[in-house]
């Protein structure tokens, strides 16, 4: 398999980019796969917290916070 002749610095940058893309737990800003993974995790934590508040207080989240 032939490779494209690129300077060594380009290959190092490509290796670093591939490491970032492979590490799904990396904390990266912007619209990246990693950001979407963290967004989903935080959403699940928030959803579980809302359900726990409703079960423990027998009130909805908005009523618990005094918004209604």
N, C-alpha and C positions, 0 to 999 in steps of 0.2 A: 504494500500500500504506500503510495507516494505522499509526501507531505509538502505543503506549500512552504516555500522559502520565506521565512519571516525572521526579523531580528529577534534575538534572545529576550529582549524586554517585552515584546508582544506576547511571547509564549508565557512569560511569568505572569503577565496581566491576565491572560486567558486562564491560567491555572488558578489564580486567586479568585477570579469570577466564578469558576466552576466549583471551588470550595464553598463560596458563599451560597451558590444555588443549591448545593447538596445539603448544607446545614439548614434544616427547616426550623431550628430553634434560634437562629441568629436574630438579634434585635436590629432590624433595618427599617429606616424611614421610607415612606413613599408607598406606591402601589406595587408591592412585591408579594410573592407567595408567603414569605415569612410574616409580613404585616397582616395578611389575611388570616394566617394561622393564629397569631396572637389575638386578633380581633375576635375570632371565634371562641377562643379560650376565655377571654374576658366576658363575652356575651353569655357563655354558659355559667360562669360564676355569678353574674348578675341575675340570671334567670333562677338559679338555685336559691340565691339570697332572697329574691322576691317571693318565691314559693315558701321558704322557711318563715319569712315574716308573716305571711298569710296564715300558715298553719299554727304558729306559736301565739299570735295575737288575735286570731279570728277576725281580722280586719284586712281590707285591701291595702296595698302599698300606698296609694294616694291618701286614703283616710288615715293611715298610720303616720304619714308625714304631715297631716293636717292641711292637705291641699283641697280636700272636699269636706 
